[in-house]
Amino acid sequence: MDNSLNISLSGDNAQRLKLVHKLGIVIFLLGIYLLIDGFYWNSFLEKNTSLYLSFLVMLGGSIVFTYRSFKQFNPITIYTSNLNFLSRFGLVLGTIGFVGLLVFWWNWIGFTDSKYFWLIWTMIPVGLVLYSVGRYSGGPGIKNNDYQFNSLTNRGVYGWALAVILTIFYIQLYWIPEQIQGLVKLFDPFSELLRGKPSDRWFTYGSIYTFVILFLGIKFMIKYKGNNYQQIKTLSLIISQIGFAFFIPMILEGLNMNNTTDTSGNYLGYYSANPVDSWPLNYSFFDPGSFRAYAQPAYQPYGLAYLVWGIVLFMLITPVVTYFVGKRWYCSFLCGCGGIAETAGDSFRHLSSKTKSAWNIERWLLHSVLLFVLIMSLAVMYSYFYETDFIVAWGSVDFKTYFFSVLSVLGLLLAFLFYLKVSLKQKGGILFIGMAIVSLLMLMLLYGYFSGHQEAFILESKQIKSAYGFFIGGAFSGVAGVGFYPLLGNRVWCRFGCPMAAYMGFFQRFKSRFRITSNGGQCISCGNCSTYCEQGIDVRAYAQKGRNIVRSGCVGCGICAAVCPRGVLKLENGPEEGRIIDKNKYYD
């Protein structure tokens, strides 16, 4: 159910709205076709132009699909008239700082000076804090007032403009970096201070990403003051981003333990040094380049330690911790994607679709991406070990060892799926599909091994990885995953594309102690819980029937419980027995 506006449509108006939505889908699919054409064929336009056009067409399709009325075009709304002086002053100050970023990004000023960097990154956070204090302080309660009348947060002109700006930035960051050199140079003073060398695009992006989570995290904490769960969650996300994702990789590079060259100038390789950047989210974890970096003598003991830690994290720690507390420990407390969604995306969480069709798309698309990354990882490792032994100080892993190890892991996974199917007495469904897919993968690996093929799945592993990196790692997780926040909500990537979310969601749904309990007798059907569920779960439908929420998509952000005026909802970790009250297909 979509609660973004309380309107009623019937007859011809409803029919016209359906036609508009269908048109939006067609335009969006056209954008995807242009993206594929730009990556593979370039039959219409050269690659860079095709990239821009494809995402702008997809944005246009999203705008048409979410279109409601021409009132959305009005930039002046009731929201702005309800701001006090402090919040208005902070908004103006922060906006000036943001415009300063745009000036350097679009290279309108051909020179840089350290004072501009420090001035911009003083104005933005100070403006944000002043705005937040003026907007959210004073009186009890979580103030989501007027969000649905704000052009920026309700798919109005400002929201569409922000979506275009973010989309263009991510296209340039991933594929046309020469167009953001002005922004990169702006960060030179910060890079010289921390690393002793000029900035590059990834340092610039990492810095902006970290600043956003830090400063908008402070805004989030001011807004949700008095809610201990939200305070701890946000503080954990800030610490994880600053420590794990930003400073630890930089420290290892400074110690010449990663992403560096030897004394002869030969590049030694790179591996992800973020200790919570786990496979399958980190799709390059099992990449041949990463394997070569793990084994570099100059990178020891950290290279091998990261390899071992990463394997233990996704094979043991992730399922065990998810069993006890659900996927929230990662998605809402540690993950960088979750960090940007919870902080920068908080103002857009009510835009997520609560319809059954969106939920069906979520289930099929999310698990398809997980299957894609599994096939890609198996394929690139198969080709790597076919040609090379993984050699470290204590021994080596050859092709035969790799093959039978992978076959054993897939066999255990097949047995686990069969156990769940029998214990839950499920007929057909996703467990059966999972068993069929795992069996097929095992057969294809066996055929490749005994027939002597260098490629595991017929296609070249490089082609599979290239396609995944472009369409999923760049286009989906970056461009659409963040750029489409103002149109489709703040968890576009987490909800529809993140393979880590799919992996943990499987355990959360079928084998976990986590659930959100509801006291249906206290529910007044206000709809706050459903409106502000960033994962598109119609929480109110559960609460009205007194059902526990055990959906695999739930990230345990706790906002539904926070905005409930009657304390109907509670995040709990209890016994598995009685966790699923009603096995109705739509809700569970």
Protein Blocks (a to p, Z undefined) as FASTA:
>chain_A
ZZkbccddehjllmmmmmmmmmmmmmmmmmmmmmmmmmmnommbcfklmmmmmmmmmmmm
mmmmmpcbfmlmpmbdfklmmpcfklmmmmmmmmmmmmmmmmmmnopafcdcfklmmmmm
mmmmmmmmmmmmmmmggcedjdfehklmcfklnopaklmmmmmmmmmmmmmmmmmmmlmm
mmmmmmmmmmmmmnopacdfklmmmmmmmmmmmmmmmmmmmmmgoilklmmmmmmmmmmm
mmmmmmmmmmmmmnopgoiadfkopaebjcdfbfklccfklmmlmgmklmmmmmpmklpc
klmmmmmmmmmmmmmmmmmmmmmnojmlmmmmmpmklmmmmmmmmmmmmmpcfbfklmmm
mmmmmmmmmmmmmmmmmmmmmmmmmmpccddfkbccdfklmmmmmmmmmmmmmmmmmmmm
mmnopgehjllmmmmmmmmmmmmmmmmmmnopabfnlpafklmmmmmmmmmmmmmmmmmm
mmmmmmnojklmmmmmpmklmmmmmmmmmoccbdcdddfklpgolommmmmmmnopafkl
mmmnopacfbfklgolommmmmpmnlmaccddddfehklmblcfklZZ
